[in-house]
């Protein structure tokens, strides 16, 4: 009986320890933040950027912060509503395309101008630095900005080969933002606006003939299986897209100072540079998928690219004039962006 009693007491003690540990674990998260975004969880950005950020925040806070992840618009709404969702507190953190809300972030568009980008890390760093100078207290004043970055070189993915600007005539093409839609309209295409998750269905149903997106997202969207041609611009970059990763300002301000410090330490310039670099690194796998399928990967030579640059110049000129009309010195903004890009390009 004595041995039985000892065994029983030992079992009770172990159960108590386990229960206590579970209770401590359950109580460890003092703050739960909901992160909402538009791509599937297995896509590159959620997997290789957003989850990396969230996991690091959770670890650095010793589990006091929990980041709940909601991919593919699981909290409702559509991608163009994501920025307002974080402003209004529908979500605590969102990642979205700046251009999904046309005209709302005019200064960010400077990085989307044709043939402005060098590489995604450099431009993302320049984007953050320019934002600190002229955007955080203006265009982004409604939120706590965590990161600002761009994707790798934009590529034209099309059902029919596109080599010259004339090849765009009559092509129904999806572009991501107001500025890129204007550019392709000026180049002769028929722009069809839609968020990127809608691209596969639009291609399959013939709503569009082509789309412009970076390589990295073509795998998740299976674009390489729906088109056979991919137009790249050699050492030049036709366009890129600006992103915003932001937190509800009231939720951030309500955090204790030590948890604010955790958020701050994992956000800003270095994180923005990392995110841009990672997106461009993730281009390789999808590029190889297209190559292995035998798709037609068109690499324009310098003379061909010069033709595109000449045709796209009017888009830049119109944007500068439009900024001037808004009271923003478009020429100075473009010059400063170029200066920051050059400084960060290695």
N, C-alpha and C positions, 0 to 999 in steps of 0.2 A: 504493500500500500504506500509505503514511503517513497519507493521509486516511482510509482504511478503518480503520486502527488507532485513529485519533483518535475516529472515530464509535463504534467498539466500546467504547473506554474510557469515552466519554461515556455510552453506554447503560448500561454496568455501574455507573457512578457514580450515575446517576439511579435505577436499580433499588435500589441500596443505600440511597439516601436514602428512597425510597418504603417499602422494607422496614423501615427504621429507624423511620419515622413510624408505620407500622402497628403495629409492636411496641410503641412508646411508647404509642400509643392503647390497645392491648390491655392494657397493664400499668398504665394510668393509674388505673383504679378499684381502690383499695385495699380498699374495703368494698362488698359487694353486699347490698342489703336487699330482701327480698321483701314486697311490699305486696299484701294479699289483701282482697277485698271482694265483695259479693254482686250488684252491678248490672252490666249489660253495659258494655263500655268506652265505647260511644258515648252512654251516658246522661249527664245533666247533671252530676251530682256527680263521677263519675270524670273527665269531660272538663274541667269548669270549676273544680273545686276540688282534687281529689286530684292530677291531672296537673300543675296549676299549682304545687302544693306540691312535688311530686317534681322537676319540672324546675328549680325555683328552688334546691332543695337540691343537685342535681347541679351546677348552674352555680356556686353560691357555694362549693362545695367544689373548684372547678377540675377536676371530673371524678373526684375521688378517691372519691366516693360514687356508686354506681349504684343506682337504684331500679328493680327489676324489678316490673312491674305484672301482677297476676293477677286479672282480673275474673270475675264470674259463678261464683264458688266453684271456680275451676280447680285449686286445690290440694287440693280434696276437702272433704268435710264439708258441713254445712248452715249457713245464716246464724246460727242460735242458738249454733253452736259457735265463732263467730269470736273472741269474747273469750277463751275458753279456749285457742284456737290461738295467740294472741299471748302469753298467759301461759306456755304450754308450749313456745314456740319453733317450733311447726309453721310459723308465719309470723313474720316479724320486725316487721311493721306490719299492723294491721288497722283497717278502718273498719266500724262496726256500729251498730245501734240498741241503745241501752242496755236498752230493754224487751224485747229478744229473750231475755234471761235474767231472767225475772220475779223481783222481790224482791231482786236482787243490788245494785242501786244505788238504794236507797229515797229518798235525798235528791234525786237528780236528778229524781224524779217530781214534785217541787214545780212544775216548769216545765210539766208536762203537765196540770196541773189545769185544769178548764174555765174559760174566759173569764179566763185569767191573762195570756196573751201580748199584747203590743202589736205589735212587728214583729220579724222574725227576727234582725236585727243587734243590736238592743238586748237581746233575751232571751239571745242567744248570749254577749254580753259579760257579762251578769249571771250566766249559768251558769258561765262561767269564774271570775269573781270569787268566787262562792259556793263553787265547788269549791276554790279556794285557801284559803278560810276553813275549810271543813269536810269536803271530799271527797277531795282528793288523797292525804292520809295515812290515809284510812279506806276509803271505798268503792273507790277506785282505787289502793290501795297496791301491788297486784301488778304494776303496769305503769308505764311512763313515758308520761304523758299528753301528747299533742301538740296536741290541739284538742278542744273541746267546743262543740257548737252545736245549733241547732234549725232546722227547716224553716219555710217561710212558712205562712200561714194554712191550717189543715186544712179540707178541703172534703168534703161528702158527695156521692159520685157514685153514682147509683142508676138502676135500670131504670124505676121508677115515681117520680113526683114526691114529694118530701118537703118539706113546709112547716111542719107543726106536729109537736110531739113525738108526738102520737097516730099520726101517719103511720108511725112506726117500729115500731108493734106488729106482731110476727110477721115483720119483715124480717130475713133472714139477712144479717148485715153483718160484713165483715172490718174489724177495727181493729188497729193496730200493736202495742200494748203492754198489759200487765196493767191499767194504770190506765184507758186508753181503752176497753178491753173492759168493765171494771166500769161506767164511765160509760154506755156504750151499753146495757148490760144494765139499769141503773137507769132508763134512758129508755124501755125497752120492747122494744128490738131483741133479736134472738138472735145474740150474738157468735159469730163463727167465726174462731179464731186461725190465722194463717198468716203467713210472711214475705212481703214485697211481691212477690218474683218469681213467687209462686204465684197472684197475683190474676188474671191474664188467663185462665188455664185454668179457675179456679174460677168466674169470671163466665160463660165460654162454656158450661160444663157445668151451670150452674144450682146449683152448690154454694153460691154466695152471690148475693144480689139487689143488694147495694150494697157499696161500700168507702169508707173514709175515707183519703185521701192528699192531699198538696198538689198543686196544678196541675202543678208542674214535672216530676213523674215520670209523669204520665198519657200524655205523648207517647211515651216509650220503651216503656211497657206497652200502648199502644194502647187505653187505657180509654175515651177519647172515642168510639171506634168501637163499643164494646160496651154503653155506657149512653147514655141520651139526656137525663139530668137531672143537674144539679149545684147543690147547695144551699150558698149562701154567706151570711155573717152580717153584711153591711154593714161598718161600722167596727169591729165586734167580731170576736173569734176564738174559735171553739168549743174548739179544742185545737191542740197542736203535739206534736212528737216529739223526744226528746233523742237525740243521737248521741255516740259516743265514737270518737276517732281516737287510737290508742295504739301504743306500741312496746314490744317485749320489753325488760324492764329490764336483763337481763344483756347483751344486744346493745348497748344504749345505754352501759352502764357500761364496756364493753370498748373503746369508741371512744377515740382520742386526744383530748386536751382541745380541740384546735382544731376537730376534726370534731363534737364535742359542741356546741361553740359555734355551728356552722352549723345543727345541728338546732334548738337553742334559739332562735336568731335568727328562725327561720321557724315557730315554734310559739308557743302561748300565747294571750294575750288578743287581740292584733291579728289573728292568723290565724283565731281562732274567730269574731270579728266579721265578718271578710271572708267566711268560709264561709257563715255565716247569711245575710248580705246577698246573696251570690251565689245561694243557693238561692231566696230570695224573688224576686230579679230574673228567675230562670229560669222563674218561674210564668207570665210574660206570654205567651210563645210558645205554650205548651200551652193556655192560656185562649183565645187567639185561634183556635187550631185548632178548639176546641169551638164557639166562636161562629160561625166560618166554616162549620162543618158544619150550622148551624141548631139545635144542641142547646139545650135549655131551661135557661137559666142563671137560677136563682132567687136573688134578692137579698132577704133578709128585712128588713122594716122594724124600727124600734126597738121597737114594741109586740110584734111577733112574737118578737124576740130576747129580750125580757124574760121571755116565757113559757119559753123554753129555759133561761135563767139560773135561774129559779125551780126548774125541774125538775132541773137539774144540781147545785144547791146541796148535795144530800144526798151526792153523790160526794165533794165537798170535805170535808164534815163527817166522813164515814167515814174518809177518808184521814188527817185530823188525829188522830182517835182511834187509828187503827192505828199511826201514828208514835209516839204517846205510849206505846202498849203496848210498842213496840220500844226504849223508852228515849230516843227522839229527840223533842225538844220540837217537835211539829208546828206549833203556833200560832206559835212564834218563828221557825221555819224559813220558814214561809209569809210572815210579815211581813218578814223579811230579804230574801227573794226579791223581794217586791213593791217594797221600797225600792230594791234594785239595778236592777230593771227600770225604775222611774220615773227613776232617775238617768241611765240610759243611753238613755232614749227621747227622741228629738229631734223 
